[in-house]
């Protein structure tokens, strides 16, 4: 059972990523992941999910 009041194990805040050719991959992404939560990164083929 997840404790809604527990602090996140992983926390990112306002992350940006731009490829060397100027393509913006991420803009001001924030994410909190708590113990026991599952996440999925989804997008089109070649969209940069692995990056």
KEVEX-592473 format. One record per atom (N, C-alpha, C, O): x, z, y. Coordinates in nm, 2 decimals. Layout:
BEGIN
[[X; Z; Y]]
...
***
This chain:
BEGIN
[[0.08; 0.00; -0.12]]
[[0.00; 0.00; 0.00]]
[[0.09; 0.00; 0.12]]
[[0.19; 0.08; 0.13]]
[[0.06; -0.08; 0.22]]
[[0.13; -0.09; 0.34]]
[[0.09; 0.01; 0.44]]
[[-0.03; 0.04; 0.46]]
[[0.18; 0.08; 0.51]]
[[0.15; 0.17; 0.61]]
[[0.15; 0.10; 0.74]]
[[0.26; 0.06; 0.79]]
[[0.04; 0.09; 0.81]]
[[0.03; 0.01; 0.93]]
[[0.11; 0.07; 1.04]]
[[0.14; 0.00; 1.14]]
[[0.15; 0.20; 1.03]]
[[0.22; 0.27; 1.14]]
[[0.37; 0.27; 1.11]]
[[0.45; 0.32; 1.19]]
[[0.42; 0.21; 1.00]]
[[0.56; 0.21; 0.97]]
[[0.63; 0.11; 1.06]]
[[0.57; 0.00; 1.09]]
[[0.76; 0.13; 1.09]]
[[0.83; 0.04; 1.17]]
[[0.87; -0.09; 1.09]]
[[0.87; -0.08; 0.97]]
[[0.89; -0.20; 1.16]]
[[0.92; -0.32; 1.09]]
[[1.06; -0.31; 1.03]]
[[1.15; -0.24; 1.09]]
[[1.08; -0.38; 0.92]]
[[1.22; -0.39; 0.86]]
[[1.30; -0.50; 0.92]]
[[1.42; -0.49; 0.94]]
[[1.23; -0.60; 0.96]]
[[1.29; -0.72; 1.03]]
[[1.21; -0.74; 1.16]]
[[1.09; -0.75; 1.16]]
[[1.28; -0.75; 1.27]]
[[1.21; -0.77; 1.40]]
[[1.30; -0.87; 1.48]]
[[1.42; -0.85; 1.50]]
[[1.24; -0.98; 1.53]]
[[1.30; -1.07; 1.62]]
[[1.21; -1.08; 1.74]]
[[1.09; -1.07; 1.73]]
[[1.28; -1.11; 1.85]]
[[1.20; -1.11; 1.98]]
[[1.26; -1.22; 2.07]]
[[1.37; -1.23; 2.10]]
[[1.17; -1.31; 2.11]]
[[1.20; -1.42; 2.20]]
[[1.31; -1.50; 2.16]]
[[1.41; -1.53; 2.24]]
[[1.31; -1.55; 2.04]]
[[1.42; -1.63; 1.98]]
[[1.39; -1.78; 2.02]]
[[1.28; -1.83; 2.00]]
[[1.50; -1.85; 2.07]]
[[1.50; -1.99; 2.10]]
[[1.60; -2.06; 2.02]]
[[1.71; -2.00; 1.99]]
[[1.58; -2.18; 1.98]]
[[1.68; -2.26; 1.91]]
[[1.66; -2.41; 1.95]]
[[1.55; -2.46; 1.95]]
[[1.77; -2.47; 2.00]]
[[1.76; -2.61; 2.04]]
[[1.88; -2.68; 1.97]]
[[1.99; -2.64; 1.97]]
[[1.84; -2.80; 1.91]]
[[1.94; -2.88; 1.84]]
[[2.04; -2.94; 1.94]]
[[2.00; -2.95; 2.06]]
[[2.15; -2.98; 1.90]]
[[2.25; -3.04; 1.99]]
[[2.20; -3.17; 2.06]]
[[2.25; -3.20; 2.16]]
[[2.10; -3.23; 2.00]]
[[2.05; -3.35; 2.06]]
[[1.94; -3.32; 2.17]]
[[1.88; -3.41; 2.23]]
[[1.91; -3.19; 2.19]]
[[1.81; -3.14; 2.28]]
[[1.68; -3.12; 2.23]]
[[1.59; -3.07; 2.30]]
[[1.65; -3.14; 2.10]]
[[1.52; -3.12; 2.04]]
[[1.50; -2.97; 2.03]]
[[1.58; -2.89; 1.97]]
[[1.39; -2.92; 2.08]]
[[1.36; -2.78; 2.07]]
[[1.29; -2.75; 1.94]]
[[1.19; -2.81; 1.90]]
[[1.35; -2.65; 1.86]]
[[1.30; -2.61; 1.73]]
[[1.22; -2.49; 1.74]]
[[1.11; -2.47; 1.68]]
[[1.26; -2.39; 1.82]]
[[1.19; -2.27; 1.84]]
[[1.19; -2.23; 1.99]]
[[1.29; -2.26; 2.06]]
[[1.08; -2.18; 2.04]]
[[1.07; -2.14; 2.18]]
[[1.00; -2.00; 2.18]]
[[0.88; -1.99; 2.15]]
[[1.07; -1.90; 2.22]]
[[1.01; -1.76; 2.24]]
[[0.94; -1.71; 2.12]]
[[0.82; -1.67; 2.13]]
[[1.00; -1.73; 2.00]]
[[0.94; -1.68; 1.88]]
[[0.96; -1.53; 1.86]]
[[1.08; -1.49; 1.87]]
[[0.86; -1.46; 1.83]]
[[0.87; -1.31; 1.80]]
[[0.81; -1.29; 1.67]]
[[0.70; -1.34; 1.64]]
[[0.86; -1.20; 1.59]]
[[0.81; -1.17; 1.46]]
[[0.85; -1.03; 1.41]]
[[0.97; -0.99; 1.43]]
[[0.76; -0.96; 1.36]]
[[0.78; -0.83; 1.30]]
[[0.74; -0.83; 1.15]]
[[0.62; -0.87; 1.12]]
[[0.83; -0.80; 1.06]]
[[0.79; -0.80; 0.92]]
[[0.81; -0.66; 0.87]]
[[0.92; -0.60; 0.88]]
[[0.70; -0.60; 0.81]]
[[0.71; -0.47; 0.75]]
[[0.73; -0.47; 0.60]]
[[0.71; -0.57; 0.54]]
[[0.77; -0.36; 0.55]]
[[0.79; -0.35; 0.40]]
[[0.67; -0.39; 0.33]]
[[0.56; -0.34; 0.36]]
[[0.69; -0.47; 0.23]]
[[0.57; -0.51; 0.14]]
[[0.50; -0.63; 0.19]]
[[0.41; -0.69; 0.12]]
[[0.53; -0.68; 0.31]]
[[0.46; -0.80; 0.37]]
[[0.53; -0.93; 0.31]]
[[0.65; -0.93; 0.29]]
[[0.45; -1.03; 0.30]]
[[0.51; -1.16; 0.26]]
[[0.48; -1.26; 0.38]]
[[0.38; -1.25; 0.45]]
[[0.58; -1.35; 0.40]]
[[0.57; -1.45; 0.50]]
[[0.60; -1.58; 0.44]]
[[0.66; -1.59; 0.34]]
[[0.56; -1.69; 0.51]]
[[0.59; -1.83; 0.47]]
[[0.62; -1.90; 0.60]]
[[0.55; -1.89; 0.70]]
[[0.72; -1.98; 0.59]]
[[0.76; -2.07; 0.70]]
[[0.71; -2.21; 0.65]]
[[0.76; -2.27; 0.55]]
[[0.62; -2.27; 0.73]]
[[0.56; -2.40; 0.69]]
[[0.58; -2.50; 0.80]]
[[0.59; -2.47; 0.92]]
[[0.59; -2.63; 0.76]]
[[0.60; -2.74; 0.85]]
[[0.63; -2.86; 0.77]]
[[0.64; -2.86; 0.65]]
[[0.63; -2.97; 0.84]]
[[0.65; -3.11; 0.78]]
[[0.79; -3.12; 0.73]]
[[0.88; -3.05; 0.77]]
[[0.81; -3.21; 0.63]]
[[0.94; -3.24; 0.58]]
[[1.03; -3.28; 0.70]]
[[0.99; -3.36; 0.78]]
[[1.15; -3.23; 0.70]]
[[1.25; -3.26; 0.81]]
[[1.22; -3.19; 0.94]]
[[1.28; -3.23; 1.04]]
[[1.13; -3.10; 0.94]]
[[1.10; -3.03; 1.07]]
[[1.20; -2.92; 1.11]]
[[1.19; -2.87; 1.22]]
[[1.29; -2.88; 1.02]]
[[1.39; -2.78; 1.05]]
[[1.36; -2.64; 0.99]]
[[1.42; -2.55; 1.04]]
[[1.28; -2.63; 0.89]]
[[1.25; -2.50; 0.84]]
[[1.37; -2.43; 0.78]]
[[1.38; -2.31; 0.80]]
[[1.46; -2.50; 0.72]]
[[1.58; -2.44; 0.67]]
[[1.67; -2.39; 0.78]]
[[1.74; -2.29; 0.76]]
[[1.68; -2.46; 0.89]]
[[1.76; -2.42; 1.00]]
[[1.72; -2.29; 1.05]]
[[1.78; -2.23; 1.15]]
***
